[in-house]
Amino acid sequence: MTTTPPIDPFAPATLGPLQLRNRLIKCATFEGMTPDAVVTDELIEFHREHAAGGVAISTVAYCAISPEGRTDRHQIWMRPEAVHGLRRLTDAIHGEGALAAAQLGHAGAVANSVSNGAKALGPTAIPAPMGMSLTKKVTVDEMPALLEKFATAAKIAVDSGFDALEIHCGHNYLISSFLSPLLNHRRDQYGGSLVNRARLAREVLETVRNAVGSDVAVWAKLNMYDGVGKPGPGRGPKPWRGFNVDEACETARLFESDGFLDAIEPTAGSSLLNPMYLFHGDAPRAEFADAFQGAMRTGLKVGGPVFLKAYPYHDAYLLPLAKELRAAVKLPVILLGGITDRESMDLAMREGFDFVAMGRALLREPDLPTRIEADPTTQSRCVHCNLCMPTIYSSTRCPIRTGEVPDPLA
């Protein structure tokens, strides 16, 4: 009897048309380093350092497809004026032996309409709290123009040297809000049944693939659970739940049947309704409120315990949900959520995942992958305090690493 040897997460791997030096991906963690909506030297150094630290791909977040698709006016949006800086950025990543991915998407109801000077968009009129307003419903007649924005953004990314594209279908951003039965109240071909709610996502993936061809890797970041109601069967009446894992599995099968993706990265949580479900660990409510001004600060101080819930942290915390999606498709799947050491990487490989994505642990120690490869007993110094979360509005960083707060492990 022969047994299949375990997959080494540090061995070279293939993702679509790409050859990777290992199976480790720096996941998209919004950097907050583009005050003029274009690349800065700070952003370049941020990704250069992560590339030098040993990941195979460093993912740049968040590259909006249009001005109104940004969470605020400081975010990069994909236009000709951004290309020069983006090329410098991808060159820096390539110079360290890694590949570059761009996370493309539209923030939908998470967009700040006041900051952007443009209405936030949604499947229907739903609250857009950052702008203290309601979203503008995207009409059927407006869909072709929206898809063209995705195509243009994808082509600009490839022209800027990106090797891969991650299409954001999570966290109740625009595509994710169409998937959600809680947020999508449409009665046309983009609402109602899951096939209809998934229509926009599938059209976007087809549009992007047609725009960039087969030489670029494309994967989707897909919500498994919005953090509303129960994550699995028996979750209660449909109007009171968000997207969940059984619908995610069905959506993933639709994506696979369409044939436009090279991989899926399961995620969870909602930037509108339950952001902490993505992160797990401590909920930095006071620090998060202090990152805002005016009504948003007051609202977060009062409603923080409701909006920013605390979920216990453990390594590979999204694995139970992700295993269901892993079993639903044959496409490569990227495990995200609590990948901090060799043990969690090996666990992902044993459970059939093809790649792992790392986030907060790399903010604390960008060179963690190189050190783990050299010494598999290496432990991450990330304490899952989530104090990095509020820094996305002022330059994303680990406050422990920068000395802004004491290191509890010192």
PyMOL commands that set and color helices and strands:
alter all, ss='L'
color gray80, all
select helices_A, chain A and resi 41-52+67-69+80-95+108-110+113-116+129-131+140-159+174-179+194-197+199-212+238-240+245-258+276-279+285-290+294-307+319-328+342-350+360-364+368-374+389-393
alter helices_A, ss='H'
color red, helices_A
select strands_A, chain A and resi 13-15+18-20+24-26+57-64+99-105+121-122+127-128+133-134+136-137+164-169+217-223+263-267+334-336+355-358
alter strands_A, ss='S'
color yellow, strands_A
deselect
rebuild
show_as cartoon
